[in-house]
Amino acid sequence: MLDIYIDADGCPVKQEVFRVAQRYGLMVTLVANSRIRIKPEPWLSIVVVDDKFDAADDWIVDHLLPDDIVITGDILLASRCLKKEAIVLGLRGGAFTKENIGDALSSRELHAYLRESGIITGGPSPFAKQDRSRFLSKLDETIQGIRRKSGN
């Protein structure tokens, strides 16, 4: 049985994950540095970690099993989760994989350098309806793929 872990601080797709997880009967764990208000459900848990740097990331990585799904926009966390054979989905519907994580890490470093240099000043584009739709589709496709692979 796979579980879904959400790097919950600032995650814009929590409600989408809840709908899909409930439909498939999956457990969801939200991990955050502060309390999150959600409707209590038996398949949903919240872990509030201290505000130490990377505390939420460390908790997620420590509790993962192969084929668990992690929802995050944090490329460094994605890299750590892939090493534990988890499946990692970005917030806009892309998947982080062993094949593309190196490029994602390099791009992250390049953008950090360009921001520090003042060459670029903006952040990512606003989260759009298409991003939400793409995410939902990718999450559903991912769960179905894991189930086919495991014979469930």
N, C-alpha and C positions, 0 to 999 in steps of 0.2 A: 504494500500500500504506500503510495507516494504521498508526501506532504508538500505543502506550498509555504514558503517563507517569504515574507514581504519586508524589505528594508523600508519601514513605514514612514519615517520622518520625511514629509514632503512628497510622498507617493501619490500621484494624481489618479491612479487606476485601482484603488482599493475596492471600490464598489463593484467594479467589473470582475475582479478576482472573486469577490464574495459570491456573485451570481453564478459564475462558472463552477466554482468549488462546490457550492450547494447542489447544483445540478448533478455533478459527478460523485457526490458523497465524499469529498476530500477534506482533510484537516488543513486549516490555515492558521499560521502563527504570524502575528504582526510583531515586529521587534522595533522598538523606538526608544529614544532618550527621554521622552515625556509621555504623560498619560494621553491616550486617545479615546474619545468617546465613540463607542459603537454599541449597537444593540447586542445584548448577550445571546450567544448561540452555542450549542454544545460542540460544534465543529470548529469554533473560532476561539483562539486564545491570544492574549496580549502579554508580551514580555517587555517590561520597562527596565532598561539597563541604566547604569549611572552615566553621567555625561562625560566620562573619560573618553579621550580620543579613540575612535574605532571600537568602542565597547559593543555597539550593536553589530558591527561587522564580525567581531570576534565571536559573539554569541551565536550568530547564524552559522559560521564556519564550524564551530565546535559541535553543533547539533545536526548537521547535514548527513544524509545517507545518499549513496548513489541513486540517481534518477529522481531525487527530490527536485522541486522547481523553486528557484529563487527569482524574485522580482526586484530589480534594482536598476538605478541609473548610475551606480557607482562602478566604474570600470575596474578599479583595484579590487573591490569586493568580488566582482564577476570573475576576475582572474583567480582569486583564491578558491572560489566555489567550483570552478572548472577543474581545479586540481583534485577536488574531492569527488569528481565525476557527477556533479549536479548539473542540471539543465538551467541555464540562466537566460531570462528574458529581460530585455530593456523595456523602458516605460513606453516607448513608441512602437513596440511590436517587433523589433529586431531581436535576434538571438545572438548571444555571445557564444562563440564556439572556440575549440582549441585552434581551429584554423584562422579565425579572425581576431583573436584577443591581442595578439602581438601588434597588429595594425591599430587596434583601438587604443592600446597603451601608448604607442608612438604618437598617435594623433592627439591624445590627451596632453602629453608632454609638450608637443609643438604648440598647441593652443595656449597652454599655460605660459610658455615663453613669450608668445606673441602678445598676450594680455599684459604680462609684466613689462614688456617693452613699449606698450602703448600703441602697438601697430593695430591691434583690434581692441575694441572697447565693449562690444555687445556680447550678450550671452546667446544661448540657444533660442530658436524661434519659439513663440508661445505655443503651448500645448493646444492642439486643434482636434476637432471632431474626427478627422481622418486618422489621427494618431490613436485615439481611443478605439476606433473601429479596427484598425490594423492590429492593435494589441489584443483585443478580444479574439480575433480570428487566429492569431498566432498561439495564444494560450490554449484555445480549444484544440487546434491542430496538434500542439505539443502533448497534451494529455491523451488524446486519441492515439498518438504514436507510441507513447509509453505503454499504454494499455495493450496495444497490438503486440508490442515486443514481449510483454510479460504474459500474454495469453489471457488477460482479463477482459 
